[in-house]
Amino acid sequence: MSTILIVEDNPSDLRLMMRAFKKSNLTNDLATAIDGEQALDYLFGQDGDEYRHALPVLILLDIKLPKIDGLEVLEKIRNHERTQMLPVVILTSSKEQEDVARSYKLGVNSYIRKPVDFNHFVEAVQQMGLYWLVLNESPFH
């Protein structure tokens, strides 16, 4: 089963995403990281424990994260041969135009602002799942 990595530090938003995925009938395994350091550890390992996880099929990445922010995580993903082509979707509440521009400059595949309403969020997850997990042709298949 292919895994989606969700990098989100807000417990309420994380629960909302998990519920939205379940309600959307997306059957992918969900892995979570609550800060940028955990996300990088998941992708690259640490202390010689490199690559203990298979690459996720999609990364949903918040920008405002503790320890290492989401844009720095994105930059490290794009600068590493193993992960440079992974689909990364910024999923954030940030409305800063500077964040949008920097995300695209660093190579994000898509930038989505989190809907506040649960039903809108479920719809966004369904559309995202349909596109990234069904329609999109991945370089890893």
FIFIFI-499602 format. One record per atom (N, C-alpha, C): x, y, z; residue in one letter. Coordinates in steps of 0.05 Angstrom, whole numbers. Example, Ala and Ser with C-alpha at 12.3 -4.5 7.8 and 13.67 -1.06 7.14 Angstrom:
BEGIN
<ropa c1="264" c2="-114" c3="156" rest="A"/>
<ropa c1="246" c2="-90" c3="156" rest="A"/>
<ropa c1="264" c2="-66" c3="156" rest="A"/>
<ropa c1="257" c2="-45" c3="142" rest="S"/>
<ropa c1="273" c2="-21" c3="143" rest="S"/>
<ropa c1="258" c2="1" c3="157" rest="S"/>
END
This chain:
BEGIN
<ropa c1="17" c2="-24" c3="0" rest="M"/>
<ropa c1="0" c2="0" c3="0" rest="M"/>
<ropa c1="18" c2="25" c3="0" rest="M"/>
<ropa c1="11" c2="44" c3="-16" rest="S"/>
<ropa c1="27" c2="68" c3="-18" rest="S"/>
<ropa c1="19" c2="87" c3="5" rest="S"/>
<ropa c1="39" c2="102" c3="14" rest="T"/>
<ropa c1="36" c2="119" c3="38" rest="T"/>
<ropa c1="36" c2="148" c3="30" rest="T"/>
<ropa c1="20" c2="163" c3="45" rest="I"/>
<ropa c1="19" c2="192" c3="43" rest="I"/>
<ropa c1="32" c2="202" c3="69" rest="I"/>
<ropa c1="51" c2="220" c3="67" rest="L"/>
<ropa c1="64" c2="232" c3="90" rest="L"/>
<ropa c1="51" c2="259" c3="96" rest="L"/>
<ropa c1="39" c2="262" c3="119" rest="I"/>
<ropa c1="27" c2="287" c3="127" rest="I"/>
<ropa c1="45" c2="300" c3="148" rest="I"/>
<ropa c1="54" c2="324" c3="142" rest="V"/>
<ropa c1="72" c2="339" c3="160" rest="V"/>
<ropa c1="56" c2="363" c3="171" rest="V"/>
<ropa c1="46" c2="360" c3="196" rest="E"/>
<ropa c1="28" c2="379" c3="207" rest="E"/>
<ropa c1="32" c2="380" c3="237" rest="E"/>
<ropa c1="36" c2="404" c3="248" rest="D"/>
<ropa c1="41" c2="407" c3="277" rest="D"/>
<ropa c1="16" c2="413" c3="293" rest="D"/>
<ropa c1="-6" c2="421" c3="280" rest="N"/>
<ropa c1="-30" c2="427" c3="295" rest="N"/>
<ropa c1="-47" c2="402" c3="298" rest="N"/>
<ropa c1="-51" c2="393" c3="323" rest="P"/>
<ropa c1="-65" c2="368" c3="328" rest="P"/>
<ropa c1="-94" c2="369" c3="317" rest="P"/>
<ropa c1="-107" c2="391" c3="318" rest="S"/>
<ropa c1="-135" c2="394" c3="308" rest="S"/>
<ropa c1="-135" c2="391" c3="278" rest="S"/>
<ropa c1="-116" c2="404" c3="264" rest="D"/>
<ropa c1="-115" c2="402" c3="235" rest="D"/>
<ropa c1="-108" c2="374" c3="227" rest="D"/>
<ropa c1="-90" c2="361" c3="242" rest="L"/>
<ropa c1="-82" c2="334" c3="235" rest="L"/>
<ropa c1="-106" c2="315" c3="238" rest="L"/>
<ropa c1="-122" c2="317" c3="260" rest="R"/>
<ropa c1="-146" c2="301" c3="263" rest="R"/>
<ropa c1="-166" c2="306" c3="241" rest="R"/>
<ropa c1="-168" c2="331" c3="233" rest="L"/>
<ropa c1="-187" c2="338" c3="211" rest="L"/>
<ropa c1="-178" c2="325" c3="185" rest="L"/>
<ropa c1="-152" c2="325" c3="180" rest="M"/>
<ropa c1="-142" c2="313" c3="155" rest="M"/>
<ropa c1="-147" c2="283" c3="156" rest="M"/>
<ropa c1="-141" c2="270" c3="179" rest="M"/>
<ropa c1="-145" c2="241" c3="181" rest="M"/>
<ropa c1="-175" c2="234" c3="177" rest="M"/>
<ropa c1="-193" c2="250" c3="188" rest="R"/>
<ropa c1="-222" c2="245" c3="184" rest="R"/>
<ropa c1="-229" c2="250" c3="155" rest="R"/>
<ropa c1="-218" c2="270" c3="143" rest="A"/>
<ropa c1="-224" c2="276" c3="115" rest="A"/>
<ropa c1="-215" c2="254" c3="97" rest="A"/>
<ropa c1="-191" c2="243" c3="102" rest="F"/>
<ropa c1="-182" c2="220" c3="85" rest="F"/>
<ropa c1="-200" c2="196" c3="89" rest="F"/>
<ropa c1="-208" c2="191" c3="114" rest="K"/>
<ropa c1="-225" c2="168" c3="119" rest="K"/>
<ropa c1="-252" c2="172" c3="105" rest="K"/>
<ropa c1="-264" c2="196" c3="108" rest="K"/>
<ropa c1="-290" c2="202" c3="95" rest="K"/>
<ropa c1="-288" c2="201" c3="65" rest="K"/>
<ropa c1="-264" c2="207" c3="54" rest="S"/>
<ropa c1="-260" c2="207" c3="25" rest="S"/>
<ropa c1="-256" c2="179" c3="13" rest="S"/>
<ropa c1="-254" c2="159" c3="31" rest="N"/>
<ropa c1="-250" c2="131" c3="23" rest="N"/>
<ropa c1="-223" c2="127" c3="8" rest="N"/>
<ropa c1="-203" c2="144" c3="15" rest="L"/>
<ropa c1="-176" c2="140" c3="5" rest="L"/>
<ropa c1="-163" c2="120" c3="23" rest="L"/>
<ropa c1="-154" c2="98" c3="11" rest="T"/>
<ropa c1="-144" c2="75" c3="27" rest="T"/>
<ropa c1="-114" c2="75" c3="32" rest="T"/>
<ropa c1="-101" c2="96" c3="24" rest="N"/>
<ropa c1="-72" c2="98" c3="28" rest="N"/>
<ropa c1="-65" c2="98" c3="58" rest="N"/>
<ropa c1="-42" c2="86" c3="64" rest="D"/>
<ropa c1="-32" c2="88" c3="92" rest="D"/>
<ropa c1="-24" c2="118" c3="96" rest="D"/>
<ropa c1="-29" c2="127" c3="120" rest="L"/>
<ropa c1="-21" c2="155" c3="127" rest="L"/>
<ropa c1="1" c2="154" c3="148" rest="L"/>
<ropa c1="23" c2="167" c3="142" rest="A"/>
<ropa c1="45" c2="171" c3="161" rest="A"/>
<ropa c1="44" c2="200" c3="169" rest="A"/>
<ropa c1="52" c2="206" c3="194" rest="T"/>
<ropa c1="51" c2="234" c3="203" rest="T"/>
<ropa c1="78" c2="242" c3="215" rest="T"/>
<ropa c1="83" c2="267" c3="213" rest="A"/>
<ropa c1="106" c2="280" c3="226" rest="A"/>
<ropa c1="95" c2="306" c3="237" rest="A"/>
<ropa c1="103" c2="313" c3="262" rest="I"/>
<ropa c1="92" c2="337" c3="275" rest="I"/>
<ropa c1="111" c2="361" c3="273" rest="I"/>
<ropa c1="134" c2="357" c3="261" rest="D"/>
<ropa c1="153" c2="379" c3="257" rest="D"/>
<ropa c1="171" c2="372" c3="233" rest="D"/>
<ropa c1="186" c2="392" c3="224" rest="G"/>
<ropa c1="203" c2="388" c3="201" rest="G"/>
<ropa c1="225" c2="368" c3="206" rest="G"/>
<ropa c1="235" c2="366" c3="231" rest="E"/>
<ropa c1="256" c2="347" c3="237" rest="E"/>
<ropa c1="246" c2="318" c3="234" rest="E"/>
<ropa c1="222" c2="313" c3="244" rest="Q"/>
<ropa c1="210" c2="286" c3="241" rest="Q"/>
<ropa c1="205" c2="279" c3="212" rest="Q"/>
<ropa c1="197" c2="299" c3="196" rest="A"/>
<ropa c1="192" c2="294" c3="168" rest="A"/>
<ropa c1="218" c2="286" c3="154" rest="A"/>
<ropa c1="240" c2="301" c3="159" rest="L"/>
<ropa c1="265" c2="294" c3="147" rest="L"/>
<ropa c1="276" c2="267" c3="157" rest="L"/>
<ropa c1="271" c2="261" c3="182" rest="D"/>
<ropa c1="279" c2="235" c3="193" rest="D"/>
<ropa c1="264" c2="213" c3="178" rest="D"/>
<ropa c1="238" c2="217" c3="174" rest="Y"/>
<ropa c1="222" c2="197" c3="160" rest="Y"/>
<ropa c1="233" c2="192" c3="131" rest="Y"/>
<ropa c1="240" c2="214" c3="118" rest="L"/>
<ropa c1="249" c2="212" c3="90" rest="L"/>
<ropa c1="278" c2="202" c3="87" rest="L"/>
<ropa c1="295" c2="211" c3="106" rest="F"/>
<ropa c1="324" c2="206" c3="102" rest="F"/>
<ropa c1="337" c2="189" c3="124" rest="F"/>
<ropa c1="323" c2="184" c3="146" rest="G"/>
<ropa c1="334" c2="169" c3="168" rest="G"/>
<ropa c1="354" c2="186" c3="183" rest="G"/>
<ropa c1="365" c2="174" c3="204" rest="Q"/>
<ropa c1="385" c2="188" c3="220" rest="Q"/>
<ropa c1="405" c2="168" c3="231" rest="Q"/>
<ropa c1="429" c2="177" c3="237" rest="D"/>
<ropa c1="449" c2="160" c3="250" rest="D"/>
<ropa c1="454" c2="134" c3="235" rest="D"/>
<ropa c1="457" c2="135" c3="209" rest="G"/>
<ropa c1="462" c2="110" c3="194" rest="G"/>
<ropa c1="438" c2="93" c3="189" rest="G"/>
<ropa c1="415" c2="102" c3="197" rest="D"/>
<ropa c1="390" c2="87" c3="194" rest="D"/>
<ropa c1="375" c2="96" c3="169" rest="D"/>
<ropa c1="391" c2="105" c3="149" rest="E"/>
<ropa c1="380" c2="117" c3="125" rest="E"/>
<ropa c1="361" c2="98" c3="110" rest="E"/>
<ropa c1="339" c2="110" c3="101" rest="Y"/>
<ropa c1="320" c2="97" c3="83" rest="Y"/>
<ropa c1="305" c2="74" c3="97" rest="Y"/>
<ropa c1="297" c2="77" c3="121" rest="R"/>
<ropa c1="282" c2="56" c3="135" rest="R"/>
<ropa c1="253" c2="55" c3="126" rest="R"/>
<ropa c1="244" c2="77" c3="114" rest="H"/>
<ropa c1="217" c2="78" c3="103" rest="H"/>
<ropa c1="217" c2="79" c3="73" rest="H"/>
<ropa c1="198" c2="67" c3="61" rest="A"/>
<ropa c1="194" c2="70" c3="32" rest="A"/>
<ropa c1="185" c2="99" c3="27" rest="A"/>
<ropa c1="191" c2="109" c3="3" rest="L"/>
<ropa c1="183" c2="136" c3="-3" rest="L"/>
<ropa c1="153" c2="138" c3="-4" rest="L"/>
<ropa c1="142" c2="160" c3="7" rest="P"/>
<ropa c1="113" c2="164" c3="4" rest="P"/>
<ropa c1="106" c2="171" c3="-25" rest="P"/>
<ropa c1="80" c2="166" c3="-32" rest="V"/>
<ropa c1="71" c2="174" c3="-59" rest="V"/>
<ropa c1="65" c2="203" c3="-60" rest="V"/>
<ropa c1="60" c2="216" c3="-37" rest="L"/>
<ropa c1="53" c2="244" c3="-35" rest="L"/>
<ropa c1="60" c2="254" c3="-8" rest="L"/>
<ropa c1="70" c2="279" c3="-7" rest="I"/>
<ropa c1="75" c2="293" c3="18" rest="I"/>
<ropa c1="57" c2="317" c3="20" rest="I"/>
<ropa c1="42" c2="318" c3="42" rest="L"/>
<ropa c1="26" c2="342" c3="48" rest="L"/>
<ropa c1="41" c2="357" c3="70" rest="L"/>
<ropa c1="50" c2="381" c3="64" rest="L"/>
<ropa c1="69" c2="395" c3="81" rest="L"/>
<ropa c1="58" c2="422" c3="90" rest="L"/>
<ropa c1="57" c2="426" c3="116" rest="D"/>
<ropa c1="50" c2="453" c3="127" rest="D"/>
<ropa c1="76" c2="470" c3="125" rest="D"/>
<ropa c1="72" c2="496" c3="125" rest="I"/>
<ropa c1="96" c2="514" c3="124" rest="I"/>
<ropa c1="105" c2="520" c3="152" rest="I"/>
<ropa c1="87" c2="529" c3="169" rest="K"/>
<ropa c1="94" c2="538" c3="196" rest="K"/>
<ropa c1="97" c2="514" c3="214" rest="K"/>
<ropa c1="122" c2="504" c3="216" rest="L"/>
<ropa c1="128" c2="480" c3="232" rest="L"/>
<ropa c1="149" c2="486" c3="253" rest="L"/>
<ropa c1="149" c2="473" c3="276" rest="P"/>
<ropa c1="170" c2="476" c3="296" rest="P"/>
<ropa c1="196" c2="462" c3="286" rest="P"/>
<ropa c1="218" c2="469" c3="298" rest="K"/>
<ropa c1="245" c2="459" c3="293" rest="K"/>
<ropa c1="255" c2="466" c3="266" rest="K"/>
<ropa c1="243" c2="455" c3="245" rest="I"/>
<ropa c1="252" c2="461" c3="217" rest="I"/>
<ropa c1="226" c2="469" c3="202" rest="I"/>
<ropa c1="225" c2="493" c3="191" rest="D"/>
<ropa c1="200" c2="501" c3="177" rest="D"/>
<ropa c1="196" c2="485" c3="151" rest="D"/>
<ropa c1="171" c2="486" c3="142" rest="G"/>
<ropa c1="163" c2="471" c3="118" rest="G"/>
<ropa c1="178" c2="478" c3="93" rest="G"/>
<ropa c1="185" c2="504" c3="90" rest="L"/>
<ropa c1="199" c2="512" c3="66" rest="L"/>
<ropa c1="228" c2="501" c3="66" rest="L"/>
<ropa c1="240" c2="499" c3="89" rest="E"/>
<ropa c1="267" c2="487" c3="91" rest="E"/>
<ropa c1="265" c2="457" c3="85" rest="E"/>
<ropa c1="244" c2="444" c3="95" rest="V"/>
<ropa c1="239" c2="415" c3="89" rest="V"/>
<ropa c1="236" c2="412" c3="59" rest="V"/>
<ropa c1="220" c2="429" c3="46" rest="L"/>
<ropa c1="216" c2="427" c3="18" rest="L"/>
<ropa c1="243" c2="430" c3="3" rest="L"/>
<ropa c1="259" c2="449" c3="12" rest="E"/>
<ropa c1="285" c2="454" c3="-1" rest="E"/>
<ropa c1="303" c2="429" c3="1" rest="E"/>
<ropa c1="303" c2="416" c3="24" rest="K"/>
<ropa c1="319" c2="392" c3="28" rest="K"/>
<ropa c1="309" c2="369" c3="11" rest="K"/>
<ropa c1="282" c2="367" c3="9" rest="I"/>
<ropa c1="270" c2="346" c3="-8" rest="I"/>
<ropa c1="279" c2="350" c3="-37" rest="I"/>
<ropa c1="278" c2="375" c3="-47" rest="R"/>
<ropa c1="285" c2="380" c3="-75" rest="R"/>
<ropa c1="315" c2="378" c3="-80" rest="R"/>
<ropa c1="331" c2="381" c3="-60" rest="N"/>
<ropa c1="360" c2="380" c3="-64" rest="N"/>
<ropa c1="372" c2="352" c3="-60" rest="N"/>
<ropa c1="356" c2="332" c3="-54" rest="H"/>
<ropa c1="366" c2="305" c3="-50" rest="H"/>
<ropa c1="356" c2="287" c3="-73" rest="H"/>
<ropa c1="375" c2="273" c3="-85" rest="E"/>
<ropa c1="369" c2="257" c3="-109" rest="E"/>
<ropa c1="346" c2="237" c3="-104" rest="E"/>
<ropa c1="345" c2="225" c3="-80" rest="R"/>
<ropa c1="324" c2="205" c3="-74" rest="R"/>
<ropa c1="296" c2="217" c3="-74" rest="R"/>
<ropa c1="293" c2="242" c3="-66" rest="T"/>
<ropa c1="267" c2="253" c3="-62" rest="T"/>
<ropa c1="260" c2="276" c3="-80" rest="T"/>
<ropa c1="278" c2="284" c3="-98" rest="Q"/>
<ropa c1="274" c2="309" c3="-113" rest="Q"/>
<ropa c1="249" c2="309" c3="-131" rest="Q"/>
<ropa c1="239" c2="285" c3="-139" rest="M"/>
<ropa c1="216" c2="284" c3="-156" rest="M"/>
<ropa c1="190" c2="277" c3="-141" rest="M"/>
<ropa c1="191" c2="274" c3="-115" rest="L"/>
<ropa c1="167" c2="267" c3="-100" rest="L"/>
<ropa c1="146" c2="290" c3="-102" rest="L"/>
<ropa c1="121" c2="283" c3="-106" rest="P"/>
<ropa c1="100" c2="304" c3="-106" rest="P"/>
<ropa c1="97" c2="315" c3="-78" rest="P"/>
<ropa c1="100" c2="342" c3="-76" rest="V"/>
<ropa c1="97" c2="355" c3="-50" rest="V"/>
<ropa c1="76" c2="377" c3="-54" rest="V"/>
<ropa c1="56" c2="375" c3="-36" rest="V"/>
<ropa c1="34" c2="395" c3="-36" rest="V"/>
<ropa c1="36" c2="410" c3="-10" rest="V"/>
<ropa c1="39" c2="436" c3="-12" rest="I"/>
<ropa c1="38" c2="453" c3="12" rest="I"/>
<ropa c1="8" c2="455" c3="19" rest="I"/>
<ropa c1="1" c2="448" c3="44" rest="L"/>
<ropa c1="-26" c2="450" c3="54" rest="L"/>
<ropa c1="-24" c2="467" c3="79" rest="L"/>
<ropa c1="-31" c2="492" c3="77" rest="T"/>
<ropa c1="-26" c2="511" c3="99" rest="T"/>
<ropa c1="-48" c2="531" c3="102" rest="T"/>
<ropa c1="-48" c2="544" c3="125" rest="S"/>
<ropa c1="-67" c2="566" c3="129" rest="S"/>
<ropa c1="-54" c2="593" c3="122" rest="S"/>
<ropa c1="-29" c2="593" c3="115" rest="S"/>
<ropa c1="-14" c2="617" c3="108" rest="S"/>
<ropa c1="-26" c2="630" c3="83" rest="S"/>
<ropa c1="-32" c2="656" c3="85" rest="K"/>
<ropa c1="-42" c2="671" c3="62" rest="K"/>
<ropa c1="-21" c2="690" c3="52" rest="K"/>
<ropa c1="4" c2="688" c3="62" rest="E"/>
<ropa c1="25" c2="705" c3="54" rest="E"/>
<ropa c1="33" c2="700" c3="25" rest="E"/>
<ropa c1="32" c2="720" c3="8" rest="Q"/>
<ropa c1="40" c2="716" c3="-20" rest="Q"/>
<ropa c1="69" c2="709" c3="-22" rest="Q"/>
<ropa c1="85" c2="718" c3="-4" rest="E"/>
<ropa c1="113" c2="711" c3="-3" rest="E"/>
<ropa c1="117" c2="681" c3="1" rest="E"/>
<ropa c1="101" c2="668" c3="18" rest="D"/>
<ropa c1="102" c2="639" c3="22" rest="D"/>
<ropa c1="95" c2="624" c3="-4" rest="D"/>
<ropa c1="74" c2="634" c3="-18" rest="V"/>
<ropa c1="66" c2="621" c3="-43" rest="V"/>
<ropa c1="89" c2="623" c3="-63" rest="V"/>
<ropa c1="100" c2="647" c3="-67" rest="A"/>
<ropa c1="121" c2="651" c3="-86" rest="A"/>
<ropa c1="146" c2="634" c3="-79" rest="A"/>
<ropa c1="154" c2="634" c3="-54" rest="R"/>
<ropa c1="178" c2="619" c3="-46" rest="R"/>
<ropa c1="173" c2="589" c3="-49" rest="R"/>
<ropa c1="149" c2="580" c3="-43" rest="S"/>
<ropa c1="143" c2="551" c3="-46" rest="S"/>
<ropa c1="147" c2="542" c3="-75" rest="S"/>
<ropa c1="136" c2="558" c3="-93" rest="Y"/>
<ropa c1="139" c2="550" c3="-122" rest="Y"/>
<ropa c1="168" c2="553" c3="-131" rest="Y"/>
<ropa c1="182" c2="573" c3="-121" rest="K"/>
<ropa c1="210" c2="576" c3="-128" rest="K"/>
<ropa c1="227" c2="552" c3="-119" rest="K"/>
<ropa c1="219" c2="540" c3="-96" rest="L"/>
<ropa c1="233" c2="517" c3="-85" rest="L"/>
<ropa c1="224" c2="491" c3="-97" rest="L"/>
<ropa c1="203" c2="492" c3="-114" rest="G"/>
<ropa c1="195" c2="468" c3="-129" rest="G"/>
<ropa c1="171" c2="453" c3="-119" rest="G"/>
<ropa c1="153" c2="467" c3="-104" rest="V"/>
<ropa c1="129" c2="453" c3="-95" rest="V"/>
<ropa c1="112" c2="447" c3="-119" rest="V"/>
<ropa c1="97" c2="425" c3="-118" rest="N"/>
<ropa c1="79" c2="417" c3="-140" rest="N"/>
<ropa c1="52" c2="432" c3="-139" rest="N"/>
<ropa c1="43" c2="439" c3="-115" rest="S"/>
<ropa c1="18" c2="452" c3="-112" rest="S"/>
<ropa c1="17" c2="466" c3="-84" rest="S"/>
<ropa c1="3" c2="488" c3="-83" rest="Y"/>
<ropa c1="0" c2="504" c3="-58" rest="Y"/>
<ropa c1="-30" c2="507" c3="-53" rest="Y"/>
<ropa c1="-39" c2="495" c3="-31" rest="I"/>
<ropa c1="-68" c2="496" c3="-24" rest="I"/>
<ropa c1="-71" c2="508" c3="4" rest="I"/>
<ropa c1="-89" c2="528" c3="5" rest="R"/>
<ropa c1="-97" c2="539" c3="31" rest="R"/>
<ropa c1="-118" c2="521" c3="44" rest="R"/>
<ropa c1="-114" c2="515" c3="70" rest="K"/>
<ropa c1="-132" c2="498" c3="84" rest="K"/>
<ropa c1="-160" c2="511" c3="86" rest="K"/>
<ropa c1="-180" c2="496" c3="77" rest="P"/>
<ropa c1="-207" c2="506" c3="81" rest="P"/>
<ropa c1="-214" c2="503" c3="111" rest="P"/>
<ropa c1="-229" c2="522" c3="121" rest="V"/>
<ropa c1="-236" c2="521" c3="150" rest="V"/>
<ropa c1="-260" c2="502" c3="154" rest="V"/>
<ropa c1="-278" c2="502" c3="136" rest="D"/>
<ropa c1="-302" c2="485" c3="138" rest="D"/>
<ropa c1="-295" c2="456" c3="133" rest="D"/>
<ropa c1="-304" c2="437" c3="150" rest="F"/>
<ropa c1="-298" c2="409" c3="147" rest="F"/>
<ropa c1="-307" c2="398" c3="120" rest="F"/>
<ropa c1="-331" c2="404" c3="111" rest="N"/>
<ropa c1="-342" c2="393" c3="86" rest="N"/>
<ropa c1="-325" c2="403" c3="62" rest="N"/>
<ropa c1="-317" c2="428" c3="63" rest="H"/>
<ropa c1="-300" c2="438" c3="42" rest="H"/>
<ropa c1="-272" c2="424" c3="43" rest="H"/>
<ropa c1="-263" c2="419" c3="67" rest="F"/>
<ropa c1="-238" c2="405" c3="70" rest="F"/>
<ropa c1="-239" c2="377" c3="59" rest="F"/>
<ropa c1="-261" c2="363" c3="65" rest="V"/>
<ropa c1="-264" c2="336" c3="54" rest="V"/>
<ropa c1="-265" c2="337" c3="24" rest="V"/>
<ropa c1="-278" c2="356" c3="13" rest="E"/>
<ropa c1="-280" c2="359" c3="-17" rest="E"/>
<ropa c1="-252" c2="364" c3="-28" rest="E"/>
<ropa c1="-236" c2="381" c3="-14" rest="A"/>
<ropa c1="-209" c2="387" c3="-23" rest="A"/>
<ropa c1="-192" c2="362" c3="-22" rest="A"/>
<ropa c1="-194" c2="346" c3="-1" rest="V"/>
<ropa c1="-179" c2="321" c3="1" rest="V"/>
<ropa c1="-187" c2="301" c3="-21" rest="V"/>
<ropa c1="-213" c2="299" c3="-26" rest="Q"/>
<ropa c1="-222" c2="281" c3="-48" rest="Q"/>
<ropa c1="-210" c2="289" c3="-75" rest="Q"/>
<ropa c1="-211" c2="315" c3="-81" rest="Q"/>
<ropa c1="-200" c2="325" c3="-106" rest="Q"/>
<ropa c1="-170" c2="321" c3="-107" rest="Q"/>
<ropa c1="-157" c2="326" c3="-85" rest="M"/>
<ropa c1="-128" c2="323" c3="-83" rest="M"/>
<ropa c1="-121" c2="293" c3="-87" rest="M"/>
<ropa c1="-136" c2="275" c3="-74" rest="G"/>
<ropa c1="-131" c2="247" c3="-77" rest="G"/>
<ropa c1="-136" c2="237" c3="-105" rest="G"/>
<ropa c1="-157" c2="246" c3="-117" rest="L"/>
<ropa c1="-163" c2="238" c3="-144" rest="L"/>
<ropa c1="-141" c2="246" c3="-163" rest="L"/>
<ropa c1="-132" c2="271" c3="-160" rest="Y"/>
<ropa c1="-111" c2="280" c3="-178" rest="Y"/>
<ropa c1="-84" c2="266" c3="-173" rest="Y"/>
<ropa c1="-74" c2="269" c3="-148" rest="W"/>
<ropa c1="-46" c2="260" c3="-142" rest="W"/>
<ropa c1="-44" c2="229" c3="-141" rest="W"/>
<ropa c1="-65" c2="216" c3="-133" rest="L"/>
<ropa c1="-63" c2="187" c3="-129" rest="L"/>
<ropa c1="-75" c2="170" c3="-151" rest="L"/>
<ropa c1="-91" c2="182" c3="-168" rest="V"/>
<ropa c1="-104" c2="167" c3="-190" rest="V"/>
<ropa c1="-96" c2="178" c3="-217" rest="V"/>
<ropa c1="-99" c2="203" c3="-222" rest="L"/>
<ropa c1="-95" c2="215" c3="-249" rest="L"/>
<ropa c1="-65" c2="221" c3="-255" rest="L"/>
<ropa c1="-51" c2="231" c3="-235" rest="N"/>
<ropa c1="-23" c2="239" c3="-239" rest="N"/>
<ropa c1="-6" c2="215" c3="-246" rest="N"/>
<ropa c1="12" c2="218" c3="-265" rest="E"/>
<ropa c1="31" c2="196" c3="-272" rest="E"/>
<ropa c1="57" c2="201" c3="-257" rest="E"/>
<ropa c1="63" c2="184" c3="-238" rest="S"/>
<ropa c1="86" c2="187" c3="-221" rest="S"/>
<ropa c1="111" c2="176" c3="-235" rest="S"/>
<ropa c1="134" c2="189" c3="-230" rest="P"/>
<ropa c1="159" c2="180" c3="-241" rest="P"/>
<ropa c1="169" c2="154" c3="-227" rest="P"/>
<ropa c1="156" c2="146" c3="-206" rest="F"/>
<ropa c1="165" c2="123" c3="-190" rest="F"/>
<ropa c1="151" c2="97" c3="-197" rest="F"/>
<ropa c1="133" c2="97" c3="-216" rest="H"/>
<ropa c1="118" c2="73" c3="-223" rest="H"/>
<ropa c1="130" c2="60" c3="-248" rest="H"/>
END
